[in-house]
């Protein structure tokens, strides 16, 4: 499996590999910017090895392969082997497969949450016509239902 749907090993680049790692981290709820990642990498290494501008360039198509110290620092930050950045490596294929599974799980979770949101909105719309005492009864019923489900 590859970094992007429909992408072959010959199309996989350092840029697509790096962007797949950013996407995986961002999907976990972590807000990732190039500046935050550069700061975190530099703090982890204990010296400045990469800038947000360098990360920005590396994430754009056609970026040149970075120096080894930058590859090592990014691999350490994203907790992947340096081989992940090598096109066609066993590590790259395995991690890309894991990232694809993670992406599918997140998409399924997002679909479930969207469905739940729609259901909640439908409940709210149906309560709109109730007077204050009717809405209070609905709230009391919901609290009781939650308690019985959590017991």
Secondary structure, DSSP 8 states (H G I E B T S, - for coil): --SSTT--GGG--HHHHHHHHHHHHHTTT----HHHHHHHHHHHHTS----HHHHHHHTSTT-----HHHHHHHHHHHT--GGGGSTT-HHHHHHHHHHHHHHHHHHHHHHHHHHHHHHHHHHHHHHTTS-HHHHHHHHHHHHHHHHHHH-
